[in-house]
Amino acid sequence: MEESVTYQAIVRKGRLAEARRFLLLIGEEQLGPPSEAARAAVNALEDVDRVEQLGKRLPHVDSWEKLLASPSRRRRNGRRGANA
């Protein structure tokens, strides 16, 4: 049963829901309650890896808007682009 496509889809969906819930919980602790727009943006995330990346960014931001903004791209040498 664990090998079935349906079972795996259910597991992924549950993992994503828990990751979103945890991000909102920890984020609220650090950033305060999310706006409806921020909550909707988190709940619209479809990739567990992206949710985990946002969780790693939490200590480095001071607002939901900054957390959910796309991170600036870095060059290969680790420096930000001239416009960043």
Steps between C-alpha positions, in 0.01 A plus 500: 500500500779746584630468145171612343488833320186598690658427837811700412286795386312497829826492695642794297182700550509438875868591522437824311206592724709441813794699360272795424338479844839492670630796296195705600538397865872578527466807280228641723728452800776703334316740268158536658171391350509471122273718292230323302715550189803341668291211632355445152849511345628236743194282443549530123852352517510164323857390571621375840857600411388860444320504836816368666712768329265765639535347844878534475459867406285582803790606726622741233185703430281734700169477315277255319539707184878463507473130576269436207686724254717315255857493627747706301707298259864455581783473256729200497751684717233546768458873445169657422446653161562873451127573518438307820 
